[in-house]
Amino acid sequence: MNTFLNRTLSTERCFLRKPVAEDAENFFTLRSDPAVNQYIDRKPVTNLDEAREFISKTLAGADESKWAYWVIQRKVDKAFMGTLCLWNFSDDRKTAEIGFELLPRFQGVGYASESLIRVMELGFIDLGLSSLMGYVQSANTPSINLMKTHHFSLKEDFIENSEVDGKPIKNSIYLITKETWKSNRE
Ligand SMILES: CC(C)(COP(=O)(O)OP(=O)(O)OC[C@H]1O[C@@H](n2cnc3c(N)ncnc32)[C@H](O)[C@@H]1OP(=O)(O)O)[C@@H](O)C(=O)NCCC(=O)NCCS
């Protein structure tokens, strides 16, 4: 087990902690929210059992070092605000993909930014990544803004058929290298 991938992280206003079984209702709310899902090619969670299943799968994968998956929790009131993950590690563990989502009422005040800064630090320093990627739908302006703010740049655009309904979707891959991260470190 990679202890870095299971560690609680702290920022000024947030804890990034491992999901627990008691988060099921919050995961259901997050992953069934149409606004959150608007640019994510996945079937919405439809019931609490699916949310529980998702948590179990997530914890099992984290224990096997397949990914790191954190709940973003507000320090002041312990509110569940969203999630952030590192996944799709390359075989040599030098690159990984980042994923983030916040409940709408917690968007627009910098919580994703604050959390991303901490996870980039963990990725580039503790995990020894040489680059980090973000794979987004090209129309997902808030996500692209988040990555651009933190010095990710566009690597490529491509069309892929939706796994949900088979329709073509324009996607973009954004990338930040360790060198870029270091030279812009916040
Ligand atoms: C992507 C997502 C997490 C970005 O969240 P966000 O809250 O917009 O991102 P940030 O935390 O960087 O907040 C930025 C906003 O907070 C403001 N802000 C206020 N205080 C701030 C602070 N201390 N630090 C940074 N930004 C701050 C910024 O000005 C910015 O406002 P703007 O959107 O009006 O320009 C969110 O849009 C989301 O959950 N989307 C749905 C899920 C999704 O599509 N995920 C990606 C799948 S690939």
The ligand as a Gaussian input file, in Angstrom:
#p B3LYP/6-31G(d) Opt

LIG

0 1
 C      -14.369000      21.925000     -12.246000
 C      -14.830000      22.481000     -10.900000
 C      -14.386000      21.580000      -9.766000
 C      -14.201000      23.879000     -10.738000
 O      -14.695000      24.447000      -9.528000
 P      -14.523000      25.991000      -9.216000
 O      -15.132000      26.230000      -7.905000
 O      -14.991000      26.792000     -10.375000
 O      -12.951000      26.150000      -9.183000
 P      -12.026000      26.998000      -8.201000
 O      -11.945000      26.367000      -6.887000
 O      -10.753000      27.216000      -8.924000
 O      -12.800000      28.362000      -8.028000
 C      -12.618000      29.364000      -9.004000
 C      -13.542000      30.506000      -8.774000
 O      -13.510000      30.883000      -7.398000
 C      -13.078000      32.260000      -7.277000
 N      -12.302000      32.351000      -6.026000
 C      -12.736000      32.971000      -4.904000
 N      -11.847000      32.811000      -3.925000
 C      -10.829000      32.104000      -4.425000
 C       -9.605000      31.634000      -3.888000
 N       -9.266000      31.855000      -2.621000
 N       -8.786000      30.896000      -4.688000
 C       -9.119000      30.654000      -5.978000
 N      -10.271000      31.076000      -6.538000
 C      -11.117000      31.804000      -5.766000
 C      -12.326000      32.515000      -8.561000
 O      -12.296000      33.882000      -8.869000
 C      -13.167000      31.739000      -9.555000
 O      -14.354000      32.451000      -9.829000
 P      -15.028000      32.465000     -11.291000
 O      -15.467000      31.032000     -11.552000
 O      -16.154000      33.402000     -11.141000
 O      -13.955000      32.900000     -12.229000
 C      -16.381000      22.639000     -10.885000
 O      -16.768000      23.462000     -11.944000
 C      -17.125000      21.320000     -10.984000
 O      -17.253000      20.599000     -10.019000
 N      -17.671000      21.019000     -12.183000
 C      -18.497000      19.822000     -12.356000
 C      -17.703000      18.548000     -12.360000
 C      -16.736000      18.452000     -13.516000
 O      -17.076000      18.769000     -14.646000
 N      -15.530000      17.990000     -13.215000
 C      -14.493000      17.795000     -14.187000
 C      -14.672000      16.536000     -14.890000
 S      -13.368000      16.283000     -16.054000

